[in-house]
Amino acid sequence: MQENKITLQYILHTHGYTGQTAYTRQVLNQLESCRTKALGYHLYKCDDQECGNLKYQYHSCRNRHCPQCGALQKKQWVEDRQRELLPVPYYHVVFTMPHQLNAIALGNRSVLFKLLFKAASTVLLQFAKDKKYLGAQPGILAVLHTWGQQLSFHPHIHCIVSAGGIIKKKLADGTEQTNWRALKRVGGQFLFPVKAMSEVYRSVFIKELNHLASTQALVLATEQQEGYPELLRQLWKQSWVVYAKKPFGGPQQVVNYLAAYTHKVALSNQRLLSCSSQGEVVLRYKDYRNGQQKTMSLSAAELIRRFEQHILPRGFTKIRTYGYLANRGRQTNLRAVTTVLKIPAHPPSCKTPWQVRLYEMYGVRYNECCCCHKTSMVLLQTTYKPTELDSS
């Protein structure tokens, strides 16, 4: 048994997989090939005449589901979101989907995931519009997660919502004035009444679900079509879970949350403890019922099957923004808000070169020779096709 060197890539390579669809098989192929000669490489050579060391830098797959990729892009994204934070409290709200819908969701991922976003954002914007609570348009950042700690299929939406929002007013001269209104429930532990949000969320979701079913945008198997009326009765009877957490302590806590969850993949390599030659994988997970770290054993095939459930549809956007943070008019809204709140304008976005980011995060210089430790590596060749390495 190999200890502490197990990765998802290793399991894919040594135990094989077939893939449930052509697309998920393609994703798994990319994850298995990540940073191997299969994806090509950059060939560097040390320019020091006494050294002349050669270095093959294998290309990463850059797939968003890969546990090895995305760290540099994640850091850039978080910094961009940092620039948009305001000196106001932020709340964290989670919208879950009843497990009875899991089977339908697995066959209609894109449709149901979009519905999950739509229902969650509709509820938050609807309550925020009510003057009893806010009477303004807040900023909302929503992130889709589909997994539990044991890799079970558990679609839910994490939302970060500002405790305040903007009000736009047309002036007599035709211009538009933007004002800021703070959340009225200043002493409250939660953004809006949780029970009321849960009821409205259930209503919005089921109404839209029926519309999708009636227009045949929802693909149902024969058994699902026959059981659909009973499913609706069950969904109306039960309470839908909306989990409203206490407000963040400040913008810095929001940033820490963003860094930990927005670009997270279903399974990190750090959670894989061991894998036997027979294909038994030991996985670490957190039991949220008591907060303890535990371990579980799965076959390699079952681990891959569970992981594959969380491969998102091709091109699906898992991070979305609403309210004054919506893509359309975001920068204009933020400039207006900083003026109203009398705080410095947010600095423009600045993309940090990957060479600088690599050194900043890992202390690694891309052109440093591992033999003589001089920054003397120069690029000799780039290939993007599978090839045998030159052994000369």
N, C-alpha and C positions, 0 to 999 in steps of 0.2 A: 504493500500500500504506500502511495506517495503522500507525503504530508506537507501542507502549507505552500505548495507550489501549484495548486490546482487552479485552473482558469476555465471559463466557459469555452474558450477556444480549444483548450486541451481536450475537454470532454467531447466537443463536436468532432475533433480530429480522430480521437481514438475509439469512439463508440458509434459513430455514424448516425445518420438521420435521413429521413425521406422528405419531410416537409408536407404540411397539409395542403398547401396550394403552391403554384409555380412561383408566386411572389414571395411567400414566406421562405420557400426553399432558396430563392435567390439571396434573401437577407442573411440566412444562416450560412450560405456559401461565402458571403462577404465577411462575416464575422470569423469564419474559420481561416480565411485567407489573409486577414488583417496583419500587416507588418511581416509578411513573408514574401518570398521571391515571386509568388503567384501574381502579385499586384505590381511588380516592377520595383525599381529602386533608383536612388541617386548614388552615383559612385564618386567619392571624394578621395583625393590623394594629398598627403602632407607635402607641402612645398619645400620643406627643409631637406636639403640634399643628403644630409646624414641620416635622415629618417625614412622618408618616402612611404610611410604607412598608407595602406589602402583601407577605406571604410565604405561598406555598403549600407546605405540608409534605406531600409525597406519602407514602402509606402503604406500608410494606414488606409483602412477602408472608408473612414469618415461617415460611417452609417450611424444614425442617431440611436440605434439600439445596441451599439457596441459598448461593452464595459471599458474598453481600452481607449476609446476615442472621445473627442469633444471637450476635453478639459480647457483648452485654450479658448475655444469659441464660447464656452460657458462663462469663463471669466470676463470676456468682452461683453457678453450679453448682460451680466449682472451689473457691470459698471455703467452700462447705458441706462439700466433701470434705476440705478442709484441716483443718477442725475435728475430723474423725474420725481423723486420723493419730495414731499412737502413736510414742514415741521408741524405735523398734525398727527393725532393718533390714527392707527390703522387696525381694522378688525379682520379676523380670520373666520370664514364660514365654509363649511363642507357640505355639499349636497351629494347624497348617495342614491343609488338606484336599487329598488327591491330585487332580491336574488331570484324571484320568480321570472324576471325578465332576462336573466342571463342567457338562456338558450336562444331567445330571439335576438339578443344583442350579438351573440357569436356569429349568427348568420346575416346580421345587418349592421356591422360595426360602424361604418361611416354614418349611416342614417341615425342610429341610436345615439352615437357619440355627439353628433350635431344637435340632436334633440336635448341631450343632457346639458350642453352649453346654453342652448336657447332657453330652456326652462329655468336654469339657475340665474342667468342674467336678467330674464324677465321679472322674476320674483324680486331680485335686489333693486332693480330700477323702479319697479312698481311701488315698493315700500318707501324707497328714497323720495319718490315724487310726492308722497303724502306729506302734507305740511305738519301733520301731527308728529312726524318723526324727523324729517329733514326738509322736505320741500325744495330739493335741489338735485342736481345731477352729480353723483359721486364718481370717483375714479375706481375702476374695477379691473383687476388682473386675475384671470381664471386659468387654471392649469388642470389638465386631465391626467388622472392616474387610473390604471386599470387593474392593479395588483394589490394583494395582501402580502403579509410577510412570508406566508408559505406558498407564494406564487399562485394563489387561487385567483379566479377571475372575479374582480370586485371593482367595477367602474364607478368612479366618483370624481367630483370636481372640487378642487381647492380654490377658494376665492379670497383675495386680499382686497379689502374695501376701505376707502378713506372715510374718516369720521367727519365728513363735511363734503360740500359740493358746490358747483357753480350754478348761478342763475343768470341767464342772458335776457337783456331787456332792450327792446327797440326804442331808440330816442327819436325825438321829433325831427331831427336833421337827417334821419335815415341811417345813422350809425348804430352800432350795437355796443351796449355796455355790459361788462361781465362783473358780477359780484360774487362774493364767497359767503356761504352760510354754513355755520358749524352745526354738528349733530346736537339735537336738543337733549338727548339722553346722556348728558355729560357724566353723571354719576353711575350710569348703568354698566353692567358687566357685559352686556351683549349689544350688538348693533341694532337689531329689530326683534320684536317678540318671536321667539323660536317656534312656538306652537302655531301661531298664525302663519308664519313663513312656510311651515311644513304643510299646512292645509292648502295654501295657495299653490305651492310647488306641485303637490299631487294633482290638483285640478288642471293646472297648465300642462303638465306632462301628459296626463291621460287624454285630455282633449286633443292635443297635437298627435298623440299616438293613434287615436281613432282616425284622425284625418289622414295620416300616412297609410293606415290599413285600408281605408275606403278608396284611396287613390292608387292603391297597389304599389306604393313606393316602399312598402314593407313586404319583404318576401317571407312567407310563412309556409312551413311544411304542412302536409295534410293533417297530421295530428295537432299541430299548433292552431290551424284554422278551426278545427272542431272544438278545441279547448279554449279558444279565444274569449267567448262570452263568460265562461267561468273564471278565466284569468282576470278579466275586468272587474268582476264582482269582488274577487279577492283583493285586488289593488285598491278599490274604493274603500273596503272595510278597514284595511290596516293603516297604521300610522307610518308616514314616510319620514325617514331620518334626515333632519337638517341639524348638523352639529355646529353650534356657534361657540367658538372659543373666546376667552377673555381677550381684550385688546392687547396688541403688542405694546411693549414699553416705550417704543420710539422707532424712528426710521431705521436705526442700526439693527434692531431685531428683525425688521422686515427684510433687510438685506441678507441677514444670516439665513432666514427662511428661504429666500429666493435661491441662495447658493446651494442649499441642501436639497431642494426638491424640484425645482423647475426643469433641470436637465438630467434628472436621475433616471436610470434605466431600471427595469424590473429586477435585475439581479446583478449585484456587484461581485467582482472576483474575491473581495475580502470576506464575503460570506461563505465561500466554498472552502471547507476545511480539509477534505480528503476525497479520494476516489480510488476504489480498489480495482484490481485487474478484472474482476467480475462485473464491474460497472455499478457498484454501490457508492453513491455520493452522499457525503455527510454535509449538511447545510446548517448554518447558524441563522436563527431568526429571533425576533423579539416578540414575546407574548404580551400583548397590550392589556390583557386582563390583570396582570400583576406587575408588568414592567420588567420582567426577568428575561435574560438572554437564554435561549434553549437551542437544542440541536434536533435535527430530524434526518432520517435516512430515506433516500429515494433512489430508484434505479436511474441510470443515465437517460434511458429512453423516456421515463416519466418526467424527469427534470427538463429535458428538451421540449417535451410536449407542453408542459406548463409554461415554459418561457415563450414558446411560440404563440400562445394565446394572447400575449401582450405586444406582439408586433403590430404596429398601427397600420391602417390602410395607407396605400401609397399616396404621398403628398398631403396627408391629413395634418392640419395645424393643431397641435396640442396645447399651445399657449395663446390665449386670446384676450383682448382688452375691450372694455366697454366704458360708457359714460364719457367723462372728459378725457379719458386715456384712449378712446377709440382712435384707430389709425387716422381716420379722416378728421383733421382739425386738431390733432393732439398738440403739436408744437404751438399753434396759435392759442389754444386754451391754456397751456402751461405758462406762456408768456404773460397772458392776461391775469392769471392767478397770482403769479409772483409780484406783479405790479400792485394788485389789490391787497395782498398780504404784506406788502412793503418789505420784501426779502430780495436778496440778489437774484438776478436772472440765472437760470440754469446754464452752465457752460455748454458749449456745443459738443456734440459727440466726437470723440477722437479715437480712431482705430489704431491700436497699438500693434506695431509689426510683430509677426510671430517670433522673430529672432529675439526681440526684447522680452516678449512674454515668456518665452522658454527659459530665459535666464532669470527673470523675475520670479517665476514659480518654482523652478527646479534647480537653479544655479548652474545650468548647463549652457555652454556656448556652442552653437551649432558648428562653428569652424575650429573648435579646439581638438587637437590631435590627442588621442588617448595614450599614445606612446611617449611623445616628447612634451606633451602638454602645452605646446605653442598654438596660438591661433593662426595656424598655417594651412588649414585644409582648404583645398580649392576643388571646385566641381569639374570632374572629367567627363561624365556621361550620365544621361538620364534615359531610362527605358520604362515603358508602361506596358510591355508585353511579357507574358510568362517566358522565362528563359533560364537556361542553366547558368550558374555563376561561373565567371572566368576564374579558373584556379591558378592561372599563371601569375 
